[in-house]
Amino acid sequence: MNYIDGFVATVATANKQGYLDYARKVAQVFEEHGALQVVECWGDDLPEGKVTSFPMAVQRKPDETVVLFWIRWPSKAARNEGTKNAMEDPRMKNAQMPFDGKRMIYGGFEVALDTAAK
């Protein structure tokens, strides 16, 4: 079963195109190092919560949009090796993240159910 790295962050709303340009470049690097798929999602319908919510989780500011993205790997071992190699790739050395990495939430997940994997 696949392994997923999941991320939630905020991006300056006015910098959507810059973010997508960055995301395309980074996705190419990860795919060249074994990722099966990279998906980037621009927040569209994210209600404000009273206890928790996507905007609250990443301390979204009024001029920011929440993004959700994930990388699908064939396995955790492939993810560990691929991520290590991607981060050592010269193209990643000078890549400036167009968001505040300190407010990004991320983690690795074992796939428990995948209705597309039939």
Secondary structure, 3 states (H helix, E strand, C coil): CCEEEEEEEEEEHHHHHHHHHHHHHHHHHHHHCCCCEEEEEECCCCCCCCCCCHHHHCCCCCCEEEEEEEEEECCHHHHHHHHHHHHHCHHHHCCCCCCCHHHCEEEEEECCCCCCCC
